[in-house]
Amino acid sequence: MAAHECTMYPDDQTWEVIYDAMDEERAPPWPEMTLHLQPQDTTLAGWRLLLELVDEAVHDRRTVFAPKKELGPELWSQVLTLPASIAGLKHVEKLDLYGSNLLRLPPEIGEMESLTHFVPYTSYGLHWFPYEITRCKALRSSTVSTRALYGNYKYRQPFPSLAQVVAELVPKRCGVCDGPIDPESAEQVWISLGVAADVLPLLVNACSIGCVENLPPAAQGYVQGPHKGGLSVRQPMPD
């Protein structure tokens, strides 16, 4: 299915056990999931050229940002995340991330105020998205590889545990109220929400329990309310 390798995509023998459980309407025996925290190598040519592309797109106010088409497959494959400077892409209406090796997106995606079409299709390393994407109020269309998502309705892969705060993923500002966030007291939770055409697993970095309590209701048919992930979280049965 994908070049990306992790416990989301187990070997054939494990798949057989999972399918048998689904056929018998039992919870699939998924292994523990872990977050991909590999840092972006900023010395690579693909990353350096991506920074230049973002700056150019900000300057020329382009409405479509499709870095693979300009970088080419080889350089695009070196990119594991997008730079925070995407916050300046105020005129981009379509973000095309098709066929990437991306492992995460920065919270600054929420500042892309004109974004209407979001296409991370076949980006099999993107298992979750930042809660800040809910700030893209114009977003109406999305094409996401459902099977790659934590908690997706087809296979219900478990969410990684957030019992301990993942410091590498804590931004400078709260994803809920946009206030400053102290990494020492940050609250991290998962929530599944409808975003454009999909229900996405969202990582919330909040400055307080109060902000967690102010989160909207989770999508129907998914884990209800914010949660800390891990194998103990009970999910609905796969469809």
C-alpha positions as CSV (number, residue, x, y, z in Angstrom):
1,M,0.0,0.0,0.0
2,A,2.7,2.5,1.0
3,A,6.4,3.1,1.1
4,H,5.9,4.5,4.6
5,E,6.6,1.8,7.2
6,C,5.3,1.7,10.7
7,T,2.9,-0.2,13.0
8,M,-0.1,1.4,11.1
9,Y,0.8,-0.9,8.2
10,P,1.7,-4.3,9.8
11,D,2.9,-7.5,8.1
12,D,0.6,-9.9,6.3
13,Q,0.3,-12.2,9.3
14,T,-0.8,-9.4,11.6
15,W,-3.3,-8.2,9.0
16,E,-4.9,-11.7,8.9
17,V,-5.4,-11.6,12.7
18,I,-6.9,-8.1,12.5
19,Y,-9.2,-9.0,9.6
20,D,-10.3,-12.2,11.5
21,A,-11.2,-10.1,14.5
22,M,-13.2,-7.6,12.4
23,D,-15.1,-10.5,10.7
24,E,-16.0,-11.8,14.1
25,E,-17.0,-8.3,15.3
26,R,-14.2,-8.1,17.9
27,A,-11.9,-5.2,18.5
28,P,-8.9,-5.5,16.2
29,P,-5.7,-6.4,18.2
30,W,-3.6,-3.5,17.1
31,P,-0.2,-3.0,18.6
32,E,0.7,0.2,20.5
33,M,1.2,3.2,18.1
34,T,4.1,5.6,18.5
35,L,4.4,9.1,17.1
36,H,6.9,9.8,14.4
37,L,9.2,12.4,15.9
38,Q,12.1,12.3,13.4
39,P,13.4,15.8,13.0
40,Q,13.6,17.5,9.6
41,D,17.1,17.5,8.2
42,T,17.4,21.2,7.3
43,T,20.7,20.7,5.5
44,L,19.0,18.8,2.6
45,A,18.4,20.5,-0.7
46,G,14.7,19.6,-0.7
47,W,14.2,21.5,2.5
48,R,16.2,24.6,1.5
49,L,14.3,24.8,-1.8
50,L,11.0,24.4,-0.1
51,L,11.8,27.4,2.1
52,E,12.4,29.4,-1.1
53,L,9.2,28.2,-2.7
54,V,7.2,29.3,0.4
55,D,8.8,32.7,0.3
56,E,8.1,33.0,-3.5
57,A,4.4,31.9,-2.9
58,V,4.0,34.5,-0.2
59,H,5.5,37.2,-2.5
60,D,3.5,36.4,-5.6
61,R,0.3,35.7,-3.7
62,R,-0.3,32.5,-5.6
63,T,-3.6,30.6,-4.9
64,V,-2.2,27.1,-5.4
65,F,0.7,25.7,-3.5
66,A,1.9,22.3,-4.8
67,P,5.5,21.9,-3.8
68,K,6.0,18.4,-5.4
69,K,5.4,19.8,-8.8
70,E,8.2,22.3,-8.4
71,L,10.6,20.3,-6.3
72,G,10.2,17.0,-8.2
73,P,9.8,13.6,-6.5
74,E,13.3,13.2,-5.3
75,L,13.6,16.5,-3.5
76,W,10.0,16.3,-2.3
77,S,10.8,13.0,-0.6
78,Q,13.3,14.7,1.7
79,V,10.6,16.8,3.3
80,L,9.1,15.5,6.6
81,T,7.2,18.6,7.6
82,L,6.4,22.1,6.3
83,P,8.0,25.2,7.6
84,A,6.3,27.6,10.0
85,S,6.5,30.2,7.3
86,I,3.4,28.7,5.6
87,A,1.6,31.1,7.9
88,G,2.3,33.7,5.3
89,L,0.4,31.8,2.6
90,K,-2.6,34.1,3.1
91,H,-3.8,33.8,-0.6
92,V,-3.4,30.0,-1.1
93,E,-6.7,28.4,-1.7
94,K,-5.4,24.9,-2.6
95,L,-2.7,23.1,-0.6
96,D,-1.6,20.1,-2.6
97,L,0.6,17.7,-0.6
98,Y,-0.1,14.6,-2.8
99,G,2.4,11.7,-2.5
100,S,4.6,13.1,0.3
101,N,6.8,11.7,3.0
102,L,5.4,14.2,5.5
103,L,5.1,13.0,9.1
104,R,3.4,16.1,10.5
105,L,2.2,19.6,9.7
106,P,3.0,22.7,11.7
107,P,0.2,24.5,13.7
108,E,0.8,27.5,11.4
109,I,-1.4,25.8,8.8
110,G,-4.3,27.4,10.8
111,E,-3.1,30.8,9.6
112,M,-3.8,30.0,5.9
113,E,-7.0,32.0,6.0
114,S,-8.0,31.5,2.3
115,L,-7.5,27.7,2.3
116,T,-10.5,25.9,0.7
117,H,-9.0,22.7,-0.8
118,F,-6.6,20.5,1.2
119,V,-5.0,17.5,-0.6
120,P,-2.6,15.3,1.5
121,Y,-3.8,12.2,-0.4
122,T,-1.3,9.3,-0.4
123,S,0.8,11.0,2.3
124,Y,0.8,7.8,4.3
125,G,2.9,9.1,7.1
126,L,0.3,11.8,8.1
127,H,-1.6,9.9,10.8
128,W,-2.8,13.0,12.6
129,F,-3.2,16.8,12.1
130,P,-2.8,19.8,14.3
131,Y,-6.0,21.1,15.9
132,E,-5.1,24.6,14.5
133,I,-6.4,23.4,11.1
134,T,-9.9,24.0,12.4
135,R,-9.1,27.8,12.2
136,C,-9.2,27.5,8.4
137,K,-12.8,28.6,8.2
138,A,-12.9,28.6,4.4
139,L,-11.9,25.0,4.2
140,R,-14.6,23.0,2.3
141,S,-12.8,20.3,0.4
142,S,-10.3,17.6,1.5
143,T,-8.8,14.4,0.1
144,V,-7.2,12.4,2.8
145,S,-5.9,8.8,2.9
146,T,-8.4,7.5,5.5
147,R,-6.6,4.3,6.2
148,A,-3.5,6.3,7.3
149,L,-5.4,8.1,10.2
150,Y,-5.4,7.2,13.8
151,G,-8.9,6.0,14.8
152,N,-10.2,5.9,11.3
153,Y,-13.6,4.2,10.8
154,K,-12.3,1.5,8.5
155,Y,-9.7,-0.1,10.9
156,R,-9.7,1.9,14.1
157,Q,-6.0,2.0,14.6
158,P,-5.3,3.2,18.2
159,F,-4.0,6.7,19.0
160,P,-0.5,7.0,20.5
161,S,-0.5,7.6,24.2
162,L,-0.2,11.1,25.5
163,A,0.1,10.1,29.1
164,Q,3.4,12.0,29.1
165,V,3.5,15.3,27.2
166,V,5.4,15.0,23.9
167,A,7.6,18.1,24.3
168,E,8.8,18.0,20.7
169,L,5.2,18.7,19.6
170,V,4.4,21.6,22.0
171,P,4.1,24.9,20.1
172,K,4.6,28.4,21.5
173,R,0.9,29.2,21.6
174,C,-2.3,27.4,22.7
175,G,-4.2,25.7,19.9
176,V,-7.5,26.6,21.6
177,C,-7.2,30.2,22.9
178,D,-4.0,31.2,21.1
179,G,-2.5,32.4,24.4
180,P,1.1,31.6,25.4
181,I,1.7,28.0,26.3
182,D,4.2,26.7,28.9
183,P,5.7,23.4,27.9
184,E,5.9,22.4,31.6
185,S,2.2,22.7,32.1
186,A,0.9,22.0,28.6
187,E,-2.2,19.8,28.1
188,Q,-2.1,17.4,25.1
189,V,-5.2,15.5,24.0
190,W,-6.6,13.8,20.9
191,I,-10.0,14.7,19.4
192,S,-11.7,13.5,16.2
193,L,-13.5,16.3,14.4
194,G,-15.1,16.9,11.0
195,V,-12.8,19.0,8.9
196,A,-14.0,19.8,5.4
197,A,-14.9,16.4,3.9
198,D,-13.2,14.2,6.4
199,V,-13.1,13.3,10.1
200,L,-9.5,13.9,11.2
201,P,-7.6,12.9,14.3
202,L,-6.4,16.2,15.8
203,L,-3.6,16.8,18.3
204,V,-4.6,19.5,20.7
205,N,-1.9,21.4,22.5
206,A,-3.7,23.5,25.2
207,C,-2.4,25.9,27.8
208,S,-4.8,24.7,30.5
209,I,-7.5,22.2,31.4
210,G,-10.0,25.0,30.9
211,C,-9.1,25.2,27.2
212,V,-9.5,21.4,26.9
213,E,-12.9,21.7,28.4
214,N,-13.8,24.3,25.8
215,L,-13.2,21.9,22.8
216,P,-16.2,21.2,20.6
217,P,-18.0,17.8,20.7
218,A,-16.2,15.0,18.9
219,A,-17.6,13.7,15.6
220,Q,-20.3,11.1,15.9
221,G,-19.1,7.5,15.4
222,Y,-15.7,8.2,16.9
223,V,-14.2,8.4,20.4
224,Q,-16.4,10.9,22.2
225,G,-14.6,13.8,23.9
226,P,-10.9,14.6,24.2
227,H,-8.7,11.7,25.3
228,K,-5.1,10.7,26.0
229,G,-4.9,7.8,23.5
230,G,-3.3,4.5,24.2
231,L,-4.6,1.0,23.9
232,S,-7.0,1.5,26.8
233,V,-9.2,3.9,24.8
234,R,-12.3,2.1,23.6
235,Q,-13.3,2.9,20.0
236,P,-16.4,2.0,18.1
237,M,-16.1,-1.1,16.0
238,P,-14.7,-0.7,12.4
239,D,-17.3,-0.2,9.7
